[in-house]
Amino acid sequence: MSLGTKLTLWLLIPLLLVLIFFATVTLRRERDVHQQEVWEEAERIANSLAISIGEALRRRNLADIHRIAEESALEQSRFGLAVYDPQGRPILTWGLAAAAASPQVRIGRPCGS
């Protein structure tokens, strides 16, 4: 192997290792930032839904809760909504929450009725 080839390899291999390290760190940081943004957006959505659903619960109107969930533009295949009574029993489930609930829970209808 010539001297030029050896020098090139001695420079390229460490440089590639450093670049791979920085790329890994950058991708990990971007993933963490993106994950944090997703959690914050989900929290904002949940808080805005909680206001409307809280008002519907004060009026004791379960049909409004289902309407709010349907009109929220959330996809049932990606999001879920569960409303519980003070004893911890589900009153209403929607979307993913309905898929994970027990068989007696009905989507968009009061439970136990």
N, C-alpha and C positions, 0 to 999 in steps of 0.2 A: 504494500500500500504506500502510495506516495505521501510526502509530507503535507501537501495541500489537501489531500483527502482526509488525512488524520485531523488536521486543524479544523476543517469544515465540520466533520462529525463531532469533534469536541465542542464546537460552538453551537451546532444545531440541536444536538440532543438536550443539553441543559435548557436552551431557549424554548424548545418544544415542551419540556416538562414544566417550566415556569408558566408558559401560555396555557397549558392544560389546567394547571392549578388555578390560575386567575379566572379561566372560563368556568370552572366548577364552582368557585366561590361566588362569582357573579350570578350564575344560574340559580344557585341555592338562595341567594339574597333576593333575587327577583321573585322566586317562588314564594318565599316567606312574606314578602310585601304584598304580592297578589292575594295570598291566602288571608292576610289581615284585612285587605280591602273587601274581600268577599264576605268575611265575618261581619265587618262594620255595615255593609249594605244589607245583609240579612237582618241585622239588629234594627236598622232603620225601618225596614219593611215590617218587621214584627211590631215595632212600637207604633207605627202608623195604623196597622190593623187593630192593635189592642185598643186604641181610642174608639174606633168605630164599633168594635165588638163590645166594648164596655158599655157604650150607650145602648146598644141593642139588648144587652143583658139587663140593664136597669129598666128598660121598657118591657122586659120579659117576652121578647119577640124572637124566637129561634129562627123563624123564616128569614128575618133580616140578616142573621149571622151567615146563613147559607148564601144569601144574595150577595153579601159583602165579599165572601170568599170567591164566588163565581165572577164577580165584577172586578176583582183585584188584578186581573191579568196574570196571575200566577198560574203556572202549568201544574196540573194535578200530578203529573208524572215526576215533577222535580221538587215540589213543595208540599207541605202538609200543615194542617191546622187541627188542633184539638182543643176543645173547650170543656172544662171540668167544673162540677158543682163543688160546693164547700167541703163535701165529704171525700172528694177525690175521684168520683165516678165520672166517666166521660158523658157529657151532655150531647156533644156533636163532634164528629170527626169529618175531615175532608182531605182529599189527596193522599199523600204518602202516609199521613197519620191514620187514615181509614184502612189502608192496606196493612198496616202494622197492628191494628187494633184487634181485639177479640171478635169472634164471629157474631156475638149478639149486637155489636155496634153497627148502626146503619148510617150510611153516608147521607148527610144533610137532614137527618131526622133525629128527634130526641131519642136517647137510649132508654130502654126499659119501658117503652110505651107501645 
